[in-house]
Amino acid sequence: MDFELGDLCPDRTETSKPLQSDMMGMTSSEHSNGTHSLDFPCPSSKSTTSGMHTSISEIYKDKTLRPSRRSMPCLAQSQTHPQNLNKLSLHQPSQTQPQTKSAEPSSVNISCEKDGGKDAYIDESEQGNYDSRTDQSLLIKKTLNRPKLEGRTVSLEDNNPTAPSGLFFRDGKKRIDYILVYKKSSLQVEKRCTFEKNLRAEGLMLEKEPSLTNSDIMFVKIHVPWETLCKYADQLNIRMAFRKKCYFTDWKSKSMGRFQRNLRQLKSWLPRNPMKLDKEALPDLEETDCYTAPFSRARMHHFTINNKETFFSNSTRSRIVHHMLQRTKYEDGKSKMGINRLLGNGTYEAAFPPHEGSYKSRHPIKTHGAQNHRHLLYERWARWGMWYKYQPLDLIRRYFGEKIGLYFAWLGWYTGMLIPAALVGLFVFLYGLFTMDSSQVSKEICDANDTVMCPMCERNCSFWKLSDSCVYAKVTHLFDNGGTVFFAIFMAIWATVFLEFWKRRRAELTYDWDLIDWEEEEEELRPQFEAKYSKMERVNPITGKPEPFQPFTDKLSRLMVSVSGIFLMISLVLTAVFAVVVYRLVAKEQFASFEWEFVKKNWQFATSGTGVCINFMIIMSLNVVYEKVAYLLTNLEHPRTESEWENSFALKMFLFQFVNLNSSIFYIAFFLGRFAGRPGKYNKLFERWRLEECHPSGCLIDLCMQMGIIMVLKQIWNNFMELGYPLLQNWWSRRKIKKGSPRQSMENKGFLQQWDEDWNLLPMNPHGLVDEYLEMVLQFGFTTIFVAAFPLAPLLALLNNIIEIRLDAYKFVTQWRRPMPARATDIGIWYGILEGIGVLAVITNAFVIAITSDYIPRFVYAFKYGPCVDQGYRHEKCLRGYVNSSLSWFNMAELGNGNSGYCRYRDYRAPPWGSPPYDFTLQFWHVLAARLAFIIVFEHLVFGIKSFIAYLIPDMPKDLCDRMRREKYLVQEMMYEAELEHLQKERKKNGKRYHHEWP
């Protein structure tokens, strides 16, 4: 998708003709005031006089461009239809189709009236030639009533098996762009009829069809005529292709032509990359290079319109219909508008664009080609056998829209960047595995058969030998070894590189998908915001037009209520964590006295494991509550645009779930065992339960267990809810259909219309892609924030994401209704959240290494107290005696239970015979100072490296910037020449005098 600086030729062979003297009376003063813009230029706005004598054809003789692939199709033959799409008559109706309608569209109105308690309907397509306003007085009063079609349970395709199935109106010509679904038993008949009449008044064509599977369901098929498409494309500034690009060889390519030919020949000898998609298997990925500009009906001659049916893509047509549905009234009053309100009050059951046919075929795709885009996506993207292939992003974008395309582009980029992180994490883990037996600390713990440890709980725990925790010490070494610090620094740098290079990738995608100027042109107000603040208006400083306005005091008060709700829910999370802490304190006493010897011996593992599982169940239960609260608080704020609504909702969901997911991990990492006290003077919760203390090997193993169990269980649960739940729901829907109407199911087996099939699928999540992004962003937090304690997190994330990509693809293609193809230029607020996680990861990893792990105590001992004090830290032998120095002495006689002698516990305190006894030793203060110093040095070092790397990597590639500026200039030139050529033809056609010079 590369695109380099250069020139291109117009889509014609002759050179530009000289400017004519009779071109709208342009004067030389008007020439000097012209500016270059991507908007359509008037002939009177051309730039300097020298520019008048330099045609665009002369520009092509200069520098040239290397081809770049732009996704917008420019010619009919470059439309993205699979090879045998014509076999399904997507463009032409079948010759055997019975012609029930005349060729000309008729202006016939559908009457909606009460008929015996039910609303009568007429199964006719029609188009009302009404005023575009939606006032009731403007609707046509006369209606042409025709007899109701009764018992229509068999489609017209029964007589014509070759007719398109569910993609067109019954005349086989008008493409279905949107589907509305309602129940005939619904009481909202008046609202529905008014809404549909106003839709026809706006220029849409409607046709009704009863469901074959449910007698109470009625479908309203919507078609957008060409005139209506042009009207709204002009209003929405939709960018369309108007001239195809031609490229010549760059002068740099001439000088390096031999080298490039040799390199190309060398590449041809190398084995083909198995991850690349075969272009022959994906005809939709053909290169289509076109210039685009905002569509204008006044200058329609600029655009290449070879086929009106394919000029606007299916996603563009659906987007236009959705825009109209959002702004059409159903009652008098400014707030009585929009399909969302009608869906909320039960007037309609659903509204969605139809899929383009079945995703399965009886014939193999290699021999017969793809039947439709959905079939092509399934075979080349959504199948599990394609897990190792690159994603066809252009095809995803064309079918589902830019917003979903950007999500899968980001997910694929994130998954690819996880590969080096997973390899380095695996290397650190294997290093700990291979050095586990040679570790000096593990050896000392395993050989400490004579070291008696103090009881770790009050009533049911007894004295124990330090060697009993040999396995515990070896497992801890897997995650707490010499590679921990290196891996933490590496992951901090990795997060920065991932985000910086994603910005470059996003810039390339927005350019290739023609989204550079979209945000400024087409960000629209939400209908709910317009309805709420319609009485308060102010002039938009950009457009100069009045628009609804939310006063600052109202916005502040709603924001304060929302923030209060957020803090309330976060306090609920902390309460749940506190409950889990209490459970751990109570459970350790019970497990320590368990009858089963295995559990009694490993009561710490049992306490931690059951605590994690209970915590996970609480997390998943609270997530359901958080989603509803976040939705309520976001609607209470009344965001101005859809992007603001999504960003606000996403931020709340992230805050809720991040605190919910990580609060227990923060407790174990930074609080567990820090306030336990010492033998004879332990701190107790509510003066009853003794606080937990860390194992002699440290608390890092508890943190690893907490992270590993929650991460694995959450990924399994998410994958089940994303795929297993929709599969079960769709299976149950099909089962109910078969049980409810066995005769119809037998008659229509394998012959269900597309709208019926889509209706039986699950709708896309009402929050859009928020849940998809949220899952991945929380996983990114697991991968980076506590990665020093769990180096296998990137590997688990990589394995999950390989499955996640195909799982999401399968879900979008086969299990969900087709979502509205929305547009977007980036991933929204998620990028800022990812940057915040990257900063938090540096801080938490510094604290994990300094406080949770034993890296700093071992370091201090080796350089200050060990056998290598004056020699420097060289070998594991420098840690000889470390375990003994990290344990303090306690006189068991002080407990008053008849025991005598001394036991050991983990701390840096003076012995009972010291003065004063049990006071902190000098080694404790050395370790504390080293921990604080490490945190400061680590944070400053890593933040400095991150900032330097971010500075070195520009957000947009330089060649892309040059391309954009060059294209902007050439677009102006080509559009100006197209205007000249058009006016010259008009002059010749009218027989007026033709001048070769300016007057």
GIWO-V208047 format. One record per backbone hydrogen bond with DSSP energy under -1.0 kcal/mol. NH is the residue of the N-H (numbers start at 1). CO is the residue of the C=O. E is the energy in kcal/mol with one decimal. If there is no record, write none. Layout:
NH | CO | E
NH | CO | E
This chain:
12 | 10 | -1.8
24 | 22 | -1.7
26 | 23 | -1.2
31 | 27 | -1.1
32 | 28 | -1.4
34 | 31 | -1.4
45 | 42 | -2.0
60 | 56 | -1.0
62 | 59 | -1.8
65 | 7 | -1.5
71 | 512 | -2.2
79 | 76 | -1.5
81 | 79 | -2.0
85 | 82 | -1.5
88 | 85 | -1.4
89 | 86 | -1.7
97 | 94 | -1.2
100 | 98 | -1.2
108 | 106 | -1.4
115 | 118 | -2.5
118 | 115 | -1.4
120 | 113 | -2.3
124 | 122 | -2.1
127 | 106 | -1.1
130 | 128 | -1.6
138 | 135 | -1.5
139 | 136 | -1.4
153 | 151 | -1.7
158 | 155 | -1.6
159 | 156 | -1.0
163 | 160 | -1.6
169 | 174 | -2.7
172 | 169 | -1.9
176 | 167 | -2.4
177 | 222 | -3.1
178 | 222 | -1.3
179 | 352 | -2.3
180 | 220 | -2.3
181 | 350 | -2.4
182 | 218 | -2.3
184 | 216 | -2.8
186 | 183 | -1.6
189 | 187 | -1.2
192 | 188 | -1.7
193 | 189 | -2.7
194 | 190 | -2.4
195 | 191 | -2.5
196 | 192 | -2.6
197 | 193 | -2.4
198 | 194 | -2.3
199 | 195 | -1.8
200 | 196 | -2.0
201 | 197 | -2.1
202 | 198 | -1.4
203 | 200 | -1.3
204 | 199 | -2.1
205 | 223 | -2.6
207 | 221 | -2.0
209 | 219 | -2.5
211 | 217 | -2.1
217 | 214 | -1.6
218 | 182 | -2.8
219 | 209 | -3.0
220 | 180 | -3.3
221 | 207 | -3.8
222 | 178 | -2.5
223 | 205 | -2.7
229 | 225 | -2.3
230 | 226 | -2.5
231 | 227 | -2.2
232 | 228 | -2.4
233 | 229 | -2.5
234 | 230 | -1.9
235 | 231 | -1.8
236 | 232 | -2.7
238 | 233 | -2.0
240 | 293 | -2.5
242 | 291 | -2.3
245 | 289 | -2.2
254 | 250 | -1.6
255 | 251 | -1.8
256 | 252 | -1.7
260 | 256 | -2.6
261 | 257 | -2.3
262 | 258 | -2.4
263 | 259 | -2.5
264 | 260 | -2.7
265 | 261 | -2.3
266 | 262 | -2.3
267 | 263 | -2.4
268 | 264 | -1.7
276 | 273 | -1.3
285 | 282 | -1.9
286 | 283 | -1.2
291 | 243 | -2.7
293 | 240 | -1.9
295 | 238 | -2.5
300 | 297 | -1.1
302 | 299 | -1.7
303 | 300 | -1.4
305 | 303 | -1.1
311 | 307 | -1.2
317 | 313 | -2.4
318 | 314 | -2.4
319 | 315 | -2.0
320 | 316 | -2.1
321 | 317 | -2.2
322 | 318 | -2.4
323 | 319 | -2.0
324 | 320 | -2.0
325 | 321 | -2.7
326 | 322 | -1.9
330 | 336 | -1.6
331 | 336 | -1.1
336 | 333 | -1.0
337 | 335 | -1.5
338 | 328 | -2.4
342 | 338 | -1.2
343 | 339 | -2.3
344 | 340 | -1.8
345 | 341 | -2.1
347 | 342 | -1.6
348 | 342 | -1.4
349 | 181 | -3.7
350 | 181 | -1.3
352 | 179 | -2.2
368 | 364 | -2.2
369 | 365 | -1.5
376 | 372 | -2.1
377 | 373 | -2.6
378 | 374 | -2.1
379 | 375 | -2.3
380 | 376 | -2.3
381 | 377 | -1.1
382 | 377 | -2.0
383 | 378 | -1.4
386 | 383 | -1.6
387 | 384 | -1.3
389 | 386 | -1.6
390 | 275 | -3.2
393 | 391 | -1.9
396 | 392 | -2.3
397 | 393 | -2.7
398 | 394 | -2.1
399 | 395 | -1.7
400 | 396 | -2.9
401 | 397 | -1.6
403 | 822 | -2.3
405 | 401 | -2.0
406 | 402 | -2.6
407 | 403 | -1.5
408 | 404 | -2.2
409 | 405 | -2.0
410 | 406 | -2.7
411 | 407 | -2.7
412 | 408 | -2.4
413 | 409 | -2.2
414 | 410 | -2.8
415 | 411 | -2.3
416 | 412 | -2.3
417 | 413 | -2.2
418 | 414 | -1.1
419 | 416 | -1.0
422 | 418 | -3.0
423 | 419 | -2.2
424 | 420 | -2.3
425 | 421 | -2.4
426 | 422 | -2.5
427 | 423 | -2.1
428 | 424 | -2.3
429 | 425 | -2.2
430 | 426 | -2.7
431 | 427 | -2.3
432 | 428 | -1.8
433 | 429 | -2.0
434 | 430 | -2.8
435 | 431 | -1.7
443 | 439 | -2.1
444 | 440 | -2.3
445 | 441 | -2.1
446 | 442 | -2.6
447 | 443 | -2.0
449 | 447 | -2.1
453 | 464 | -3.7
454 | 904 | -2.6
464 | 453 | -1.4
466 | 451 | -2.1
467 | 448 | -1.2
468 | 465 | -1.4
469 | 466 | -1.6
470 | 467 | -1.4
473 | 469 | -2.2
474 | 470 | -2.1
475 | 471 | -2.5
476 | 472 | -1.9
477 | 473 | -1.6
479 | 476 | -1.0
480 | 476 | -2.2
484 | 481 | -1.7
487 | 483 | -2.3
488 | 484 | -2.1
489 | 485 | -2.2
490 | 486 | -2.6
491 | 487 | -2.5
492 | 488 | -1.7
493 | 489 | -2.1
494 | 490 | -2.7
495 | 491 | -2.2
496 | 492 | -1.4
497 | 493 | -2.6
498 | 494 | -2.8
499 | 495 | -2.0
500 | 496 | -2.6
501 | 497 | -2.5
502 | 498 | -1.4
503 | 499 | -1.6
504 | 500 | -1.3
505 | 501 | -2.3
506 | 502 | -3.1
507 | 503 | -2.0
508 | 504 | -1.9
509 | 505 | -2.2
510 | 506 | -2.9
511 | 507 | -1.6
512 | 508 | -2.8
513 | 509 | -2.7
514 | 511 | -1.3
515 | 510 | -3.7
521 | 517 | -1.2
522 | 518 | -2.6
526 | 640 | -2.6
530 | 526 | -2.3
531 | 527 | -2.5
532 | 528 | -2.1
533 | 529 | -2.3
538 | 547 | -2.2
540 | 545 | -3.0
544 | 540 | -2.6
547 | 538 | -2.3
549 | 536 | -2.9
555 | 551 | -2.3
556 | 552 | -2.9
557 | 553 | -2.3
558 | 554 | -2.1
559 | 555 | -2.1
560 | 556 | -2.3
561 | 557 | -1.9
562 | 558 | -2.1
563 | 559 | -2.7
564 | 560 | -2.3
565 | 561 | -2.0
566 | 562 | -2.0
567 | 563 | -2.4
568 | 564 | -2.0
569 | 565 | -2.1
570 | 566 | -2.3
571 | 567 | -2.2
572 | 568 | -1.5
573 | 569 | -1.7
574 | 570 | -2.3
575 | 571 | -1.9
576 | 572 | -1.9
577 | 573 | -2.3
578 | 574 | -2.3
579 | 575 | -1.9
580 | 576 | -1.8
581 | 577 | -2.2
582 | 578 | -2.2
583 | 579 | -2.0
584 | 580 | -2.3
585 | 581 | -1.9
586 | 582 | -2.1
587 | 583 | -3.4
588 | 584 | -1.8
590 | 586 | -1.2
591 | 587 | -3.0
592 | 588 | -1.7
594 | 591 | -1.4
600 | 596 | -2.4
601 | 597 | -2.5
602 | 598 | -1.6
606 | 602 | -2.1
607 | 603 | -2.4
608 | 604 | -2.5
609 | 605 | -3.0
610 | 606 | -2.3
611 | 607 | -1.9
612 | 608 | -2.3
613 | 609 | -2.1
614 | 610 | -2.5
615 | 611 | -2.3
616 | 612 | -2.5
617 | 613 | -2.1
618 | 614 | -2.2
619 | 615 | -2.3
620 | 616 | -2.4
621 | 617 | -1.9
622 | 618 | -2.6
623 | 619 | -1.7
626 | 622 | -2.8
627 | 623 | -1.9
628 | 624 | -1.3
629 | 625 | -2.3
630 | 626 | -3.0
631 | 627 | -2.1
632 | 628 | -2.1
633 | 629 | -2.7
634 | 630 | -2.2
635 | 631 | -2.0
636 | 632 | -1.7
637 | 633 | -1.2
645 | 641 | -2.1
646 | 642 | -2.6
647 | 643 | -2.5
648 | 644 | -2.4
649 | 645 | -2.6
650 | 646 | -2.9
651 | 647 | -2.3
652 | 648 | -1.9
653 | 649 | -2.5
654 | 650 | -2.5
655 | 651 | -2.5
656 | 652 | -2.7
657 | 653 | -2.6
658 | 654 | -3.0
659 | 655 | -2.0
660 | 656 | -2.4
661 | 657 | -2.6
662 | 658 | -2.4
663 | 659 | -1.7
666 | 662 | -2.6
667 | 663 | -1.9
668 | 664 | -2.1
669 | 665 | -2.4
670 | 666 | -2.3
671 | 667 | -2.3
672 | 667 | -1.9
674 | 671 | -1.8
681 | 678 | -2.4
683 | 676 | -2.1
685 | 689 | -3.7
688 | 685 | -1.8
689 | 685 | -2.1
691 | 683 | -2.2
698 | 695 | -2.5
703 | 699 | -1.6
704 | 700 | -2.5
705 | 701 | -2.3
706 | 702 | -2.3
707 | 703 | -2.5
708 | 704 | -2.9
709 | 705 | -2.3
710 | 706 | -1.8
711 | 707 | -2.6
712 | 708 | -2.3
713 | 709 | -2.6
714 | 710 | -2.3
715 | 711 | -1.9
716 | 712 | -2.3
717 | 713 | -2.5
718 | 714 | -2.7
719 | 715 | -2.3
720 | 716 | -2.1
721 | 717 | -2.5
722 | 718 | -2.1
723 | 719 | -2.0
725 | 720 | -2.3
727 | 723 | -2.2
728 | 724 | -2.4
729 | 725 | -2.6
730 | 726 | -2.9
731 | 727 | -2.3
732 | 728 | -2.4
733 | 729 | -2.2
734 | 730 | -2.3
735 | 731 | -2.1
736 | 732 | -2.3
737 | 733 | -2.0
738 | 734 | -2.2
739 | 735 | -2.3
740 | 736 | -2.7
741 | 737 | -2.2
745 | 741 | -2.4
746 | 742 | -1.8
747 | 743 | -2.4
748 | 744 | -2.6
751 | 748 | -2.6
757 | 753 | -2.3
758 | 754 | -2.7
759 | 755 | -1.9
760 | 756 | -1.5
761 | 758 | -1.2
762 | 815 | -1.6
768 | 765 | -2.3
770 | 767 | -1.3
773 | 769 | -2.7
774 | 770 | -2.8
775 | 771 | -2.0
776 | 772 | -1.5
777 | 773 | -2.9
778 | 774 | -2.5
779 | 775 | -1.6
780 | 776 | -2.4
781 | 777 | -1.9
782 | 778 | -2.0
783 | 779 | -2.3
784 | 780 | -1.3
785 | 781 | -2.8
789 | 786 | -1.3
793 | 790 | -1.9
796 | 792 | -2.3
797 | 793 | -2.5
798 | 794 | -2.3
799 | 795 | -2.3
800 | 796 | -2.2
801 | 797 | -2.4
802 | 798 | -2.1
803 | 799 | -1.3
804 | 800 | -2.7
805 | 801 | -2.5
806 | 802 | -1.0
807 | 803 | -2.5
808 | 804 | -3.0
809 | 805 | -2.3
810 | 806 | -2.8
811 | 807 | -2.3
812 | 808 | -2.7
813 | 809 | -2.3
814 | 810 | -2.5
815 | 811 | -1.1
816 | 811 | -1.6
817 | 762 | -2.3
822 | 820 | -1.7
830 | 827 | -1.1
831 | 828 | -1.2
833 | 829 | -1.9
834 | 830 | -2.5
835 | 831 | -2.2
836 | 832 | -2.2
837 | 833 | -2.4
838 | 834 | -2.2
839 | 835 | -1.9
840 | 836 | -2.6
841 | 837 | -2.5
842 | 838 | -1.2
843 | 839 | -1.5
844 | 840 | -2.8
845 | 841 | -2.4
846 | 842 | -1.7
847 | 843 | -2.0
848 | 844 | -2.8
849 | 845 | -2.5
850 | 846 | -2.1
851 | 847 | -3.2
852 | 847 | -1.0
853 | 848 | -2.7
858 | 854 | -2.1
859 | 855 | -2.2
860 | 856 | -2.8
861 | 857 | -2.3
862 | 858 | -2.5
863 | 859 | -1.8
864 | 860 | -1.9
865 | 861 | -1.7
866 | 861 | -3.2
872 | 868 | -1.3
878 | 875 | -1.6
879 | 876 | -2.1
880 | 877 | -1.6
882 | 879 | -2.3
885 | 881 | -1.7
886 | 882 | -1.5
888 | 905 | -3.4
890 | 903 | -1.9
892 | 901 | -2.2
894 | 891 | -1.8
895 | 892 | -1.5
896 | 893 | -1.1
903 | 890 | -2.2
904 | 452 | -2.4
905 | 888 | -1.7
907 | 886 | -1.2
910 | 919 | -3.0
914 | 911 | -2.1
918 | 910 | -1.0
921 | 908 | -1.6
925 | 921 | -1.2
926 | 922 | -2.0
927 | 923 | -2.6
928 | 924 | -2.4
929 | 925 | -2.4
930 | 926 | -2.3
931 | 927 | -2.3
932 | 928 | -2.2
933 | 929 | -2.4
934 | 930 | -2.5
935 | 931 | -2.2
936 | 932 | -2.0
937 | 933 | -2.7
938 | 934 | -3.2
939 | 935 | -2.3
940 | 936 | -2.3
941 | 937 | -2.6
942 | 938 | -2.7
943 | 939 | -2.8
944 | 940 | -2.0
945 | 941 | -2.2
946 | 942 | -2.8
947 | 943 | -2.5
948 | 944 | -2.2
949 | 945 | -2.4
950 | 946 | -2.5
951 | 947 | -2.0
952 | 948 | -1.9
953 | 949 | -1.7
961 | 957 | -1.8
962 | 958 | -2.3
963 | 959 | -2.2
964 | 960 | -2.4
965 | 961 | -2.2
966 | 962 | -2.6
967 | 963 | -2.9
968 | 964 | -2.1
969 | 965 | -1.7
970 | 966 | -2.5
971 | 967 | -2.9
972 | 968 | -1.5
973 | 969 | -1.9
974 | 970 | -2.8
975 | 971 | -2.5
976 | 972 | -2.2
977 | 973 | -2.3
978 | 974 | -2.4
979 | 975 | -2.0
980 | 976 | -2.3
981 | 977 | -3.0
982 | 978 | -2.2
983 | 979 | -2.3
984 | 980 | -2.5
985 | 981 | -2.1
986 | 982 | -2.1
987 | 983 | -2.3
988 | 984 | -2.5
989 | 985 | -2.6
990 | 986 | -2.0
992 | 987 | -1.9
